Amino acid sequence: MPGLARDTGWFKSSRSAAASDNCVEVWLRHDSVRVRDSKAPDDGVLSFSSSAWNDFLASLKA
């Protein structure tokens, strides 16, 4: 991702309800993006290249 220089740690979308755990968490790394279920963080992680993640976000916006 352009300008991404360091790990950010896990975070939820700012559009997630504060009291809800029905969402995903994202970790932006310098070379990849990881996604996990906030309700079951130990059940596995999906990992995407930064370019694949950017393509995914662009498709959502289109």
N, CA, C and O atoms as a GROMACS GRO file, in nm:
protein
  248
    1MET      N    1   0.085  -0.116   0.000
    1MET     CA    2   0.000   0.000   0.000
    1MET      C    3   0.090   0.123   0.000
    1MET      O    4   0.186   0.129   0.076
    2PRO      N    5   0.061   0.218  -0.081
    2PRO     CA    6   0.148   0.334  -0.091
    2PRO      C    7   0.163   0.404   0.044
    2PRO      O    8   0.065   0.430   0.114
    3GLY      N    9   0.286   0.434   0.079
    3GLY     CA   10   0.312   0.507   0.201
    3GLY      C   11   0.305   0.426   0.328
    3GLY      O   12   0.328   0.480   0.436
    4LEU      N   13   0.274   0.299   0.319
    4LEU     CA   14   0.262   0.216   0.439
    4LEU      C   15   0.401   0.170   0.480
    4LEU      O   16   0.464   0.089   0.411
    5ALA      N   17   0.450   0.221   0.592
    5ALA     CA   18   0.587   0.195   0.631
    5ALA      C   19   0.602   0.102   0.749
    5ALA      O   20   0.712   0.051   0.774
    6ARG      N   21   0.493   0.077   0.824
    6ARG     CA   22   0.508  -0.005   0.945
    6ARG      C   23   0.379  -0.079   0.974
    6ARG      O   24   0.274  -0.049   0.918
    7ASP      N   25   0.389  -0.178   1.062
    7ASP     CA   26   0.272  -0.252   1.104
    7ASP      C   27   0.183  -0.162   1.189
    7ASP      O   28   0.232  -0.079   1.266
    8THR      N   29   0.052  -0.178   1.174
    8THR     CA   30  -0.042  -0.095   1.250
    8THR      C   31  -0.106  -0.170   1.365
    8THR      O   32  -0.163  -0.108   1.455
    9GLY      N   33  -0.099  -0.302   1.365
    9GLY     CA   34  -0.172  -0.381   1.463
    9GLY      C   35  -0.314  -0.403   1.416
    9GLY      O   36  -0.358  -0.342   1.318
   10TRP      N   37  -0.386  -0.489   1.483
   10TRP     CA   38  -0.524  -0.523   1.444
   10TRP      C   39  -0.616  -0.407   1.475
   10TRP      O   40  -0.604  -0.343   1.579
   11PHE      N   41  -0.710  -0.379   1.382
   11PHE     CA   42  -0.811  -0.277   1.407
   11PHE      C   43  -0.940  -0.314   1.335
   11PHE      O   44  -0.939  -0.389   1.238
   12LYS      N   45  -1.049  -0.259   1.384
   12LYS     CA   46  -1.181  -0.275   1.322
   12LYS      C   47  -1.213  -0.149   1.243
   12LYS      O   48  -1.157  -0.043   1.267
   13SER      N   49  -1.303  -0.164   1.149
   13SER     CA   50  -1.347  -0.050   1.070
   13SER      C   51  -1.409   0.057   1.160
   13SER      O   52  -1.473   0.026   1.261
   14SER      N   53  -1.390   0.181   1.124
   14SER     CA   54  -1.452   0.290   1.198
   14SER      C   55  -1.604   0.287   1.181
   14SER      O   56  -1.676   0.354   1.255
   15ARG      N   57  -1.654   0.211   1.085
   15ARG     CA   58  -1.798   0.197   1.064
   15ARG      C   59  -1.860   0.084   1.146
   15ARG      O   60  -1.981   0.063   1.142
   16SER      N   61  -1.778   0.012   1.220
   16SER     CA   62  -1.829  -0.095   1.306
   16SER      C   63  -1.894  -0.034   1.429
   16SER      O   64  -1.847   0.066   1.484
   17ALA      N   65  -2.003  -0.096   1.472
   17ALA     CA   66  -2.067  -0.051   1.596
   17ALA      C   67  -1.975  -0.081   1.714
   17ALA      O   68  -1.913  -0.187   1.718
   18ALA      N   69  -1.966   0.011   1.807
   18ALA     CA   70  -1.873  -0.003   1.919
   18ALA      C   71  -1.898  -0.130   2.000
   18ALA      O   72  -1.803  -0.194   2.044
   19ALA      N   73  -2.024  -0.166   2.021
   19ALA     CA   74  -2.057  -0.281   2.105
   19ALA      C   75  -2.066  -0.412   2.026
   19ALA      O   76  -2.092  -0.517   2.084
   20SER      N   77  -2.044  -0.406   1.897
   20SER     CA   78  -2.060  -0.525   1.813
   20SER      C   79  -1.927  -0.595   1.792
   20SER      O   80  -1.823  -0.531   1.776
   21ASP      N   81  -1.933  -0.728   1.793
   21ASP     CA   82  -1.813  -0.804   1.758
   21ASP      C   83  -1.836  -0.880   1.628
   21ASP      O   84  -1.761  -0.973   1.596
   22ASN      N   85  -1.939  -0.842   1.552
   22ASN     CA   86  -1.971  -0.906   1.425
   22ASN      C   87  -1.902  -0.831   1.311
   22ASN      O   88  -1.968  -0.769   1.226
   23CYS      N   89  -1.773  -0.837   1.310
   23CYS     CA   90  -1.700  -0.770   1.204
   23CYS      C   91  -1.564  -0.839   1.187
   23CYS      O   92  -1.532  -0.934   1.257
   24VAL      N   93  -1.489  -0.789   1.095
   24VAL     CA   94  -1.354  -0.840   1.076
   24VAL      C   95  -1.255  -0.738   1.129
   24VAL      O   96  -1.286  -0.619   1.143
   25GLU      N   97  -1.137  -0.787   1.158
   25GLU     CA   98  -1.027  -0.700   1.197
   25GLU      C   99  -0.922  -0.708   1.088
   25GLU      O  100  -0.904  -0.811   1.024
   26VAL      N  101  -0.852  -0.598   1.068
   26VAL     CA  102  -0.753  -0.588   0.962
   26VAL      C  103  -0.620  -0.546   1.023
   26VAL      O  104  -0.616  -0.467   1.118
   27TRP      N  105  -0.512  -0.600   0.968
   27TRP     CA  106  -0.377  -0.561   1.009
   27TRP      C  107  -0.302  -0.523   0.883
   27TRP      O  108  -0.276  -0.607   0.797
   28LEU      N  109  -0.268  -0.397   0.871
   28LEU     CA  110  -0.193  -0.349   0.756
   28LEU      C  111  -0.045  -0.365   0.786
   28LEU      O  112   0.008  -0.302   0.878
   29ARG      N  113   0.020  -0.449   0.708
   29ARG     CA  114   0.163  -0.471   0.725
   29ARG      C  115   0.237  -0.402   0.610
   29ARG      O  116   0.173  -0.356   0.515
   30HIS      N  117   0.366  -0.395   0.617
   30HIS     CA  118   0.441  -0.324   0.514
   30HIS      C  119   0.430  -0.390   0.377
   30HIS      O  120   0.444  -0.322   0.275
   31ASP      N  121   0.405  -0.521   0.372
   31ASP     CA  122   0.400  -0.590   0.243
   31ASP      C  123   0.273  -0.671   0.221
   31ASP      O  124   0.258  -0.735   0.117
   32SER      N  125   0.183  -0.668   0.318
   32SER     CA  126   0.061  -0.749   0.306
   32SER      C  127  -0.049  -0.694   0.396
   32SER      O  128  -0.027  -0.603   0.476
   33VAL      N  129  -0.166  -0.753   0.381
   33VAL     CA  130  -0.280  -0.718   0.465
   33VAL      C  131  -0.336  -0.849   0.519
   33VAL      O  132  -0.354  -0.945   0.444
   34ARG      N  133  -0.362  -0.852   0.648
   34ARG     CA  134  -0.419  -0.971   0.710
   34ARG      C  135  -0.559  -0.938   0.761
   34ARG      O  136  -0.586  -0.827   0.805
   35VAL      N  137  -0.648  -1.038   0.753
   35VAL     CA  138  -0.788  -1.020   0.793
   35VAL      C  139  -0.828  -1.139   0.879
   35VAL      O  140  -0.794  -1.253   0.848
   36ARG      N  141  -0.902  -1.112   0.989
   36ARG     CA  142  -0.951  -1.219   1.075
   36ARG      C  143  -1.089  -1.184   1.129
   36ARG      O  144  -1.129  -1.067   1.127
   37ASP      N  145  -1.159  -1.283   1.177
   37ASP     CA  146  -1.290  -1.268   1.237
   37ASP      C  147  -1.273  -1.214   1.379
   37ASP      O  148  -1.201  -1.274   1.459
   38SER      N  149  -1.337  -1.104   1.411
   38SER     CA  150  -1.320  -1.045   1.544
   38SER      C  151  -1.377  -1.132   1.654
   38SER      O  152  -1.333  -1.124   1.769
   39LYS      N  153  -1.475  -1.217   1.621
   39LYS     CA  154  -1.535  -1.306   1.722
   39LYS      C  155  -1.447  -1.427   1.751
   39LYS      O  156  -1.456  -1.486   1.859
   40ALA      N  157  -1.364  -1.464   1.656
   40ALA     CA  158  -1.282  -1.584   1.669
   40ALA      C  159  -1.142  -1.557   1.616
   40ALA      O  160  -1.102  -1.616   1.515
   41PRO      N  161  -1.067  -1.470   1.680
   41PRO     CA  162  -0.937  -1.430   1.626
   41PRO      C  163  -0.834  -1.541   1.617
   41PRO      O  164  -0.736  -1.529   1.543
   42ASP      N  165  -0.854  -1.649   1.693
   42ASP     CA  166  -0.758  -1.760   1.688
   42ASP      C  167  -0.794  -1.866   1.585
   42ASP      O  168  -0.723  -1.966   1.571
   43ASP      N  169  -0.904  -1.846   1.513
   43ASP     CA  170  -0.949  -1.946   1.416
   43ASP      C  171  -0.885  -1.935   1.279
   43ASP      O  172  -0.919  -2.013   1.190
   44GLY      N  173  -0.796  -1.842   1.260
   44GLY     CA  174  -0.727  -1.831   1.132
   44GLY      C  175  -0.724  -1.689   1.080
   44GLY      O  176  -0.802  -1.603   1.122
   45VAL      N  177  -0.634  -1.668   0.988
   45VAL     CA  178  -0.612  -1.537   0.929
   45VAL      C  179  -0.601  -1.552   0.778
   45VAL      O  180  -0.535  -1.644   0.729
   46LEU      N  181  -0.666  -1.462   0.706
   46LEU     CA  182  -0.648  -1.454   0.561
   46LEU      C  183  -0.540  -1.351   0.535
   46LEU      O  184  -0.539  -1.245   0.598
   47SER      N  185  -0.451  -1.379   0.443
   47SER     CA  186  -0.344  -1.286   0.410
   47SER      C  187  -0.349  -1.254   0.260
   47SER      O  188  -0.364  -1.344   0.177
   48PHE      N  189  -0.337  -1.126   0.229
   48PHE     CA  190  -0.342  -1.079   0.091
   48PHE      C  191  -0.221  -0.992   0.063
   48PHE      O  192  -0.169  -0.926   0.153
   49SER      N  193  -0.177  -0.992  -0.060
   49SER     CA  194  -0.073  -0.895  -0.098
   49SER      C  195  -0.136  -0.756  -0.093
   49SER      O  196  -0.258  -0.742  -0.104
   50SER      N  197  -0.054  -0.656  -0.078
   50SER     CA  198  -0.105  -0.519  -0.075
   50SER      C  199  -0.178  -0.484  -0.203
   50SER      O  200  -0.282  -0.417  -0.199
   51SER      N  201  -0.127  -0.529  -0.318
   51SER     CA  202  -0.193  -0.497  -0.445
   51SER      C  203  -0.328  -0.568  -0.457
   51SER      O  204  -0.423  -0.511  -0.509
   52ALA      N  205  -0.337  -0.692  -0.410
   52ALA     CA  206  -0.465  -0.763  -0.414
   52ALA      C  207  -0.567  -0.694  -0.323
   52ALA      O  208  -0.684  -0.682  -0.359
   53TRP      N  209  -0.524  -0.647  -0.207
   53TRP     CA  210  -0.613  -0.576  -0.115
   53TRP      C  211  -0.661  -0.445  -0.178
   53TRP      O  212  -0.779  -0.412  -0.170
   54ASN      N  213  -0.570  -0.373  -0.240
   54ASN     CA  214  -0.608  -0.248  -0.306
   54ASN      C  215  -0.708  -0.273  -0.419
   54ASN      O  216  -0.802  -0.196  -0.437
   55ASP      N  217  -0.688  -0.382  -0.495
   55ASP     CA  218  -0.783  -0.418  -0.600
   55ASP      C  219  -0.920  -0.450  -0.541
   55ASP      O  220  -1.023  -0.411  -0.596
   56PHE      N  221  -0.921  -0.523  -0.429
   56PHE     CA  222  -1.046  -0.557  -0.361
   56PHE      C  223  -1.119  -0.430  -0.318
   56PHE      O  224  -1.238  -0.416  -0.343
   57LEU      N  225  -1.049  -0.338  -0.253
   57LEU     CA  226  -1.112  -0.214  -0.208
   57LEU      C  227  -1.164  -0.132  -0.326
   57LEU      O  228  -1.272  -0.073  -0.318
   58ALA      N  229  -1.088  -0.129  -0.434
   58ALA     CA  230  -1.132  -0.054  -0.552
   58ALA      C  231  -1.259  -0.115  -0.610
   58ALA      O  232  -1.347  -0.042  -0.657
   59SER      N  233  -1.270  -0.248  -0.608
   59SER     CA  234  -1.392  -0.313  -0.661
   59SER      C  235  -1.512  -0.283  -0.574
   59SER      O  236  -1.624  -0.273  -0.625
   60LEU      N  237  -1.491  -0.268  -0.444
   60LEU     CA  238  -1.602  -0.233  -0.355
   60LEU      C  239  -1.652  -0.091  -0.382
   60LEU      O  240  -1.772  -0.063  -0.374
   61LYS      N  241  -1.560  -0.004  -0.412
   61LYS     CA  242  -1.595   0.137  -0.437
   61LYS      C  243  -1.660   0.158  -0.572
   61LYS      O  244  -1.731   0.256  -0.593
   62ALA      N  245  -1.635   0.066  -0.666
   62ALA     CA  246  -1.688   0.080  -0.803
   62ALA      C  247  -1.836   0.052  -0.812
   62ALA      O  248  -1.894   0.060  -0.920
   0.00000   0.00000   0.00000
